[in-house]
Amino acid sequence: MNGNDLRLQNEHLASNTGDDRLYHFGLGKQTTDLKQFSDVKFVCTGGAGHRIQIYAELFSKETGVAASGNLSNSDRYVLYKTGPILWANHGIGTPSLSVMLNEILKLLAYAGASDVSFFRLGTSGGIGVAPGTVVISNGAMNGELTDKYVMYIQGKRVSRKPTHLDEGIREALKASAVKLSIPYAEGKTLCADDFYEGQMRLDGFFCNYGADEKFAFLHRLNELGVRNIEMESTCFSATTLRAGVKAAICCVTLLNRMDGDQVNITAEQYMEYEMRPFRVVVAYIRSLLNI
């Protein structure tokens, strides 16, 4: 930890002396005491609000660190705090994630937080790995199979910074998985813009390609080192790099897409698998906090 402050990268906000509403959390620079977030060192995020609540409450129960209630005043995202850890959901897909990241980064900048690391914990579809495998991402690819986060601004296609993830955290997460005897794989993550056709599924309302084309694409991904598919990784990795914060993606697979498109696991297996990224990331965080 090197004492690096999280600073706004928007000159319009830097010169703004009025309030700045973090609309999707129902908070404000002047109307909320954001200094309560000044000690945040870790941001843990995932898609579903109820899952994030479970993670925060379980961390509190296991460590004795007090958990806040939901600090969000909006129905869009939840926000919990357990000591130096902030827990927030991001919904599904890069647009929803981008909104959350922008507002959490602003919140932490206004609070004066420093040395913050971001973690995405989620579920995904595996590529050549068994259900229940935790994929610790070493990069993210977009639908064009390049390592860029693509946005459209002023009617123009803009490629953001490479989809970089922190090597040191990645190695530490791998060590945590080994210590916990949780099956893991390291590899790239494909970030799709769609759940069905964008992931070459055969079970959507529309499908204009055949099974042979699907499997040819999945095998191509496997050869490129892709080990799972989800819908947030390019935005998450490129945005955190642009903000100057360390980040890692740790997602469990619910199925091997080489075997089919439907998730066929029991409710008990789903609950167990869903907890695996939490276990891996929290073990790492607890080792840093000595708790």
N, C-alpha and C positions, 0 to 999 in steps of 0.2 A: 504494500500500500504506500503510495508515494505522495499523497496529499493534493492530488490534482482536483481542483474545483470543477464542477459542472457549470459551464457558462453558456448563456444564450448565444445562438448564432443567427440572430435576427436583429438588425439594426433598428428596425421599426419598434420592436418591443424594448430594446435597450434604452431608447429615449422616451419611452412612454411612462409618464408619472401617474397616470390614472390606473384604474383597476383593469385586470385581465381575467376574464371569466374562463375557467376551465369547464366549459359548458357541459361536457359529457360526463363529468364527475360532480357537477353542481357545486364547485368550489371557486374561490376567487383569490387573486393576489392580495387584495386589500380587505376582503370580507371574510377571509378564513385565516386562522393562525397557522400559516404554513411552516413556521419554525419548528413545529412538532415533528416535521419530517427531516430536520437537519442532520440527524444521526443515521439516516438510512444508508446502508452499505450494500444491500442486496435487494434486487427487485425480482420476484418470482411471478411469472405470468403463464396463463394457459387459457384455453378457450372458454370454458364454462364457468359461470359465476359460482354455482354450487360446489364445484370441484375445488375452486380456490378457497372457499370458506372452509371446506373440510381440511384442506392442507394447513391453513392458518391455525385452526383450532387444534388439530393434531400436533402440530409443532409446539404449540403452547402447552398442551397436555404432557408431551414427552420431555420438555425442557424446563417447564416451570416459568417460562417467560410469558408475561401477561399478554393476552391478545385483546386488541381493541374490538369494538363492534364494527359494523360496516360504516366506514368514514365517507363513503360516497353518498351524495344527495341526489343521485340520478338513478333511473332504472336501466341505464345503458351498461354501466360497468360497476363492479363491486370493488372495494378497497379496504383491506385489512392491514394492520400493523402489529408485528410481534417484535418488540425491541428494534434492532437495526434492519429488520426484514420487512419489505413492503410486498403485499400480495394483491395482484390485480388481474382481472380477466380481460381478454382482448376480443372475444367473439370469434367469428370464423372468417378467414380470408384476409388478404393484405389490406383492403380498405379499412376494415374495422380495426385491425392491428395498428395501422398507421395513425389513426385518430388517437388511440390509447397511448401510443408511444410519444406522440407530440405533447400530449397533455401531462403525462407523467414526467417527461424530461423537463418541461417548463416548471412543473411543481417542484421538482428537486433543485432546479437552478434557483428559483425564487427562495427556496428554503436554505440555500447555501450548502447543500450536500456535496460530498467529495468522495472519490475512490469508490464509486458505485459500480457493481457488476450486475448484469441482467441475465436471467435464465428463462428460457421457454421450456415449459414442461407440458407435454401433450401426448396425444394418441396419433397413430399414423398407419398407413398400409405398408407392409414390408415388401422388399424386393429381394427374393432369394434367402430370406431369413425367417425363422419360425415365429409364430405368434408368441407374444410375451417377451420378445427380444427388445432391449433398450438400445436404440440407435443414438450414439453420441456423434453428432454431425461434425464433419471436418470441412464443410462447405455447403453451399446451396446453389441450385441451378433453376433457371426459369423455364418456361415452356418452350423456349427456343434452344434449350440445353446449353446456355451460357451462364457464367457466374456473375450476372448483373441483376440489379433491381430496376425494372423499367417503369417509368411514370410518364404521364402525358400532361404537359404544362404549356399553356398558351397555344394549344393545338399542335405541339411538337413532342416527338418521342425523346425522352431524356433517360439516359442510362446512369444510374447512380453508382457509387463506389462499389468495388468488388464485394462479394458476399463473404467477408472475412469473419472468422470466429477465433477466439483466443486459444492459442495452443496450450498454454500452461494450465488453464482451467480444464480443457479437454483431457489432458493427461491425468489430472487429479480426479476427474469424474470416472475415468476408466479404472483407476486404482480403487475408487469407492465401490464400483460395481463388482470388482474382483473380491474385495473384502467382504461384501455382503452376499456373495455367491449369486448375484443377479446376472442372467445371461445378457451379454451386450455385443454390439457390433459397431465398429467405427466406419463411417462412410459418408458419401454425399447425400443430400436430401433434395428431391425434386419438389419445387414449389409450384403447384398447379393453380390456375385461376378458376378452376371449376371442379366440382366433385365427381362428375360423371364423364362426359366426353373428354375433358381436359386431363383425366387420369386414365383414359382408354378403357373405361368400364363398358361392359356389355349389358348392364342392367338399368340404364337410364330410360327415360321416356323416348329419347331420340338416340339412334346409333346408326351411323352411316359407314361403318367399317366392319370387318369380319374378325373372327377369333384369331385367324392366322396373323393379321396385322397387329392385333393387340399384343399377342405374345412376342412377335418380332420386336415391337417397341420395348416391351418389358425386358427382353433379353439384351437389347441395346443399352438400356439404362444400367442393367447389371454389369455389363462390360465396361461402362463408364465409371463404375464405382459407386453408383447410387444404391442405397440400401433401404430407403423408404420414401414415401410420398406424403406430403401434407399441403397446406395452403397458406403458410405464413413465413417460411424460412428466408426467402430473399429479402423481403421487407425488414424482417427482424435483424438479420445479420448486417445488411448494408446501412440501415438507419442507426444502429448502435455504433457501428464503425464511424459513421459521419459525425455522431455526437461525441465521439472520443471516449466511449465507455467499453469495458470488456463485456463479452457476451458468450453464451453457450446455449446450444439446443440439445435437449435430451428428451426424446419421444419414444414411447413404447409402440411396438407393432401389434395390431389386433388381428392381423391375418397376413398370410403370404400371398401377394397378388398373383404369383405364379400358379397358385392353386385355385383361384376363383376371385369373385368380386364381393361376396357376401361374408359378413362377420358371423362365424358359427362357433361361438364360445359360450359357455354358461355365464349366468349372472355373477356367480362366484369367481370365475376366472376373470371376467371383465373387471371386477373390483380389485382383484389381486394385481392384474396387469397395470391398471390405472395408477396404483400406488408405487410402482417401481421407479418411475422417473423422480418422484418425490423422495423416495428413500435414497437414491443415488445423490441427488443434489443436496439434500439436507445433511447427509453424512459429511459432505465436503464443507458446507457452511459451518456445521457444528465443530469441525476440526479447526477452523479458523477462529471461532469464537470461544473455543475451549469449554463447551457446555455439553 
